[in-house]
Amino acid sequence: MSNVILHAEGLNKSFGAVTAAANINVKVQEGSVIGLIGTNGAGKTTFVNMITGYLKPDTGRVIFSGQDITQLAPRDITRLGVCRSFQIPQLYNSMTALENLEVSYGIVSLMAHHGSLFTKMDAKIPSYDKNIRQLAEESLEKFGLTQYRDKTARVLPGGIRKLLDIAMAMAVRPKILLLDEPTSGVSAEEKFDIMDMVMKAVRDGNTTVLFVEHDMDIVNRHAERVLAFYAGQIIADESPELALRDPQVIKYIIGETHAARLQEAH
């Protein structure tokens, strides 16, 4: 059995009278691919934000590779190898796709050689054995972005912007990558190709993946395990085959009609 790379232990988070996380306990195996599902406000993003340091739990701990990272700043958690891609791509819109990647690889290279300028933590950042331009070019090819090399980010189609954002997140060679709705804003015709490309690229790097997704077809196709959130709680933690047939998941998240269609697809 794979090692546990991430352990969310008894996480609780409230915003006034609203409970966003209620006693969340999750162990993530190294190299696994986990889909996070639930309606808006169910607690998925709160969970991701607590793992990546953007929110601090009221109680509970986040353990990554045996280290308690609960109170660390997001940049220090990233430095340890936990990275994320946002629902709205975080790109430099006036720069080309190549330049965006060069910036990402350049920042990581600076952190590797001058870490004390960025953080007091003694954490490992990859040191590259290739120049920044070569790394950026290879990343474009890996993510199927070569034809967009010299186009500015602001004119790129939605799906391509998503790919570029994820490619930039991969510059740090993360141990865990958290994707926030990687296919939102992507056309139905593009979604499978986009997600297939993403998953191939991240799996080639032996990266553990957690992805928030509303599209159950994508979840069914790519997740090895599903965490279903409702009212701040995890109501199912199973394989896609079992989780998407769970009575509570059908009732609160996907609905009878969609559940029936997914079962027919098998």
N, C-alpha and C positions, 0 to 999 in steps of 0.2 A: 504494500500500500504506500502511496506517495506521502511525503511529509506534509504536515500542516504548516503552511506558510503564513496564514493570517487567522487570528482568533478574535472575534468580537465577543466579549464576555459581559453579559448582563447590562447591555447599553440601554439607558433611559434618557429621553429628552422631551421636555415640554416647553411650549410657548404659551405662557399664561394658562388658560384652561384647556388648551389643545395639546393632546398627547401625540407627539410625532414619532416616538420610539418607546416601546414598552417591553423591557426585558428581552432585548435581542441577543440571542446566542447563536453564533455561526462559526463553524470551522471550515476554512477553505484549503483544499488540498493543492499542493504545488502542481502546476501544469494543467489545472482544470479550467473548464469554461462554464460559467454560471450566468444564467439569465435572471434578471430581477424584474418581476412583473407586478402590476397593481394599478389601480386608478390614480388619477391626480390627487395628491395629498395623502396617499396611503402610507408613505414613509420611506419610499425607495431612495429619493434624493437625500433625505436626512441621513440615512444609513451611509450612503456614499460620502457625504460631506463629513461625517464623523470619522470615517476611515482615512480620509485625505487631509484632515486637520482644519477644514473650513468651518466646522462646528465642533464644539467640545461637548461631550455628553454630560448630563447632570450627574449621573453615576455610571459605573462600569469602566471597562478597559478595552483598548485595542492593542493586541499583541501582534507584531510583525517580525517574523524570523526570530522569535524568542525575546524580542525587545519591546518594552512598553512604549508605544508612540502616542498615547492618548493626548498628552499635553504639548506635543511638538507643533511647531509652526508648519504650515503647508509646504514651504520651500524645503524644510529639513526632512519632511516625510518624502517629498519627491526625490531628494538627494539620496535617501536610503533605497529607492527603487520602486516607490508606489506612485504611479502617474495617472493622470486622467485626461480625457477629452470631453469637452463640454457640448451640450445640445446645440448651442450656437457657436460655430467654429471661431476660435480665437486666432485670427490671422492678421498679418500686416497688409492691409488692403491695397496700399500703394506700391507694394513690392510684387515681383513676379513669384511664381511657384518656386523656382530655383532659389531665389533670394530668401524667401521665407525659410526654406530648409537650411540654407547656409547660416542664417541667424541662429536657428535652433542648435545646430551642431557647433557653431562658434561659442554660444553661451555655455554649452556643456563642456567644451574643451577648456574654456577659461576656468570653469568651476573645478575641473580636474587638476589644473596646474596651479591655480591660485585660490584654493578653497577657502582659505582664511579670510578672503575679502568678502565672501558671501555668507559664511556661517561659522560658528565656533565648533560645529559638530565634526567629529572625526569619522566621516562616512565615506564610502567608496563611490566615486563617480568614474565611469569608464574613460580610459585614456585611449585616444584613437591612434592607430598606426597608419592612417591615410590622411590626406589633406582634406580640408573642409569641402572644397568643390567636388572632389571625387565622392565623398560620402553623400553629399546632396544629390549628385547625379545617380548614384546607385539606389538611393531611396526613391527617387522619381520612377526609376524602372521597376523596382519592387512593388510599388503601389499602382502601377499602370498609369503614371502621370507624365510620362516623357513628352507627349504631344502638347502638354500644357506648360512646358518648361518656362517659356518666355512670356506667358500671359500674366497680367496683373491679377492678384487674388480677387479684387472686387468684381471682375467680369466672369469669374469661373461659375459654372453651374453648381447647384446646391450639392449634388452628390460628390462632385470633384472637390468642393471646399471641405466636405467632411473627410474625404480621403487625405487631403493635404494636412488637415488639423491632426489627424491620427498619426500620420507619418512624422509630423513634428514632435508629437508626444513620444514617439518611439526612439527619438534621437538619444535619449538618456539610457536606452536599453533597459527598460524597466523590468522588474521581476513580476509586478502586478500592474495591469492596465485596466482602468475603469472607464467604460464608455457610456456616456449619457445619451441615450436615444440615437444611436449611430445612423439609423435610416429615416429619422424624422426629416421632413422636407424633401425627401428623395422620391422621385416618381416610382410608381408601381413597376414600371418596366425596368428601372435601374436597380431596385433595392437588393435583389438577390446577387447581381453581379458585384455591386458595391460591397456587400457584406462578405461575399466569398473572397474578394480581394483582401479585405481587412483581415479576415480570419487566417488566410494563408500566410500573410506577412507576419502577423503577430505570433502564429504558431511556429513559424520558421525560427523565431527568436526564443522559443521555449518560454513564452510569457504566459502567466496565469491571467485569465480574462474574466472580469465581471462586467456585464452590460445591462443597462436599463433599457427596456424595449416594450413598446405597446403593440407591436406587430407580432401576433402569435405564430404566424408562418415562419418568421425569422427565428423566433425562440425555438420552435419545433425543429427547425433545420440545424441550428448551430449549438444550442445549449446542451451540455451533458447533464446539467442539474438546474432546477428552477427553484428560486425563492419567491414565494408569492406573498405580497404585503397587503394588509388591510387594517385600517385604523391604527397604524403604528406597530402592528404585530405581524409576525410571520405565520401565516395560516397553512402553508404547505412548503415542504422542503423535500422534493422528490425528483426523479427523472422527469423529462418532459411528458413521457407517455402517461405517467401516474399523476403528475401535478395538474395537467390540463384536463384530467378527468375527475379531479377532486370535487366533491359536491360544493364545498365552500368557495373554491376558485371559480367554478361555473356560476354560482349565485352572485358573488360579489365583484368578479373581475371580467370574465369573458362572455358570459351569457349562454343560454341554451343553444341558440342557433349557431353561434360560432363554434361551440364545443362539438356539436353534431358534425359540422363541416370538417373540423380537424380530425375527428375519428374516421370519417369517410376517407380522408386523405391517406390514412394508414393502409 
